[in-house]
Amino acid sequence: NGLLKKAYELSVLCDAEVALIIFSNRGKLYEFCSSASMLKTLERYQKCSYGGPEPNVSAREAQEHSSHQEYLRLKARVETLQRAQRNLLGEDLGPLNGKELEGLERQLDSSLRQIRSTRTQYMLDQLTDLQRREQMLSEA
């Protein structure tokens, strides 16, 4: 989290476009992008670093390459989301360290509080509606 915070601060302080991708030793993905799209930032990086697609590569091949890169990025994102979902369901917790387990516990506690708050508000709304109906019936 500290490195992600520093990336954000760097983007603000230097008015720079910053992209940061980190894979933990457990395979967890952490990413930060100061612009609207990580993909656009990566494409910009490729153009600057590698000069874009080879001059003899057709536009179609370049598009296929770009599409394949997007596919790989989305595939990694889906895997990350699926892993997070399994963790939230209490599955596949073995690879998590103590800090990650504490974070998961805090997230679940927060979700439970929100659910209870929503349920309580729903019940209060129902009670108010029933009291209003009772009042209308007693006045009739």
HULIN-V816740 format. One record per helix or strand. SS is the DSSP state (h for helix, s for strand). FROM is the first residue (numbers start at 1). TO is the last residue. If there is no record, write none. Layout:
ss:SS from:FROM to:TO
ss:SS from:FROM to:TO
This chain:
ss:h from:2 to:13
ss:s from:19 to:23
ss:s from:29 to:33
ss:h from:38 to:50
ss:h from:59 to:88
ss:h from:98 to:139
